[in-house]
Amino acid sequence: RRPFAPPPPRRNSQEFREKWQHTRVFVSNLAFETRWEDLKDFFKQAGVVVYASISSENGRSKGCGIVQFETVDEAVNAIKILDQTELDGRTISVREDVKAAGQMSRGQASGNRRETFNHAPPQQPSARWLDEDGGGDDGGYDDRGRGG
């Protein structure tokens, strides 16, 4: 029997922002063929990746994406060791994701929702997300075996 766990914080709640602030990096100059799985696998060398996504519009890659790590130190490490390195034949740029730090783009502020990311937002990594067999249901993209 599992212990009671409160529901996860809403994505735009203060609690969510505080938990994940500074753990996301923005990656630009991606090849249009780069998939989110490629991005996740490449960034594993910097730490535990809990979320990876490629930004797209009308089904086509915009050449940029987001990678989220379990800790701030891992995100800082990713910037330090992976900025200006090559992925799929392109030199990528890696920096802190300023939108995750609380800033909104002009499109978001005006309600423009055309920009989408092709995966759901990450959930707080915790034992409460595990199902009976120890796996989770977050799409299979975290490095701790919590996928399904």
Number of C-alpha atoms within 10 A of each C-alpha: 4 9 6 7 9 7 7 12 14 11 13 9 9 11 13 15 16 12 13 20 19 23 22 29 24 19 24 20 17 23 17 14 11 17 15 21 14 14 22 22 13 15 21 17 14 18 18 18 26 26 24 28 24 25 20 18 12 9 9 11 19 17 17 20 25 23 25 28 26 19 19 15 13 22 26 20 15 23 18 13 13 20 16 14 12 14 16 14 10 13 16 19 18 25 18 20 21 15 14 19 15 13 11 12 11 9 11 12 10 9 9 10 9 11 13 13 17 16 14 11 14 16 16 15 13 8 13 15 18 17 14 9 7 12 16 19 12 19 11 14 20 22 15 13 12 22 17 13
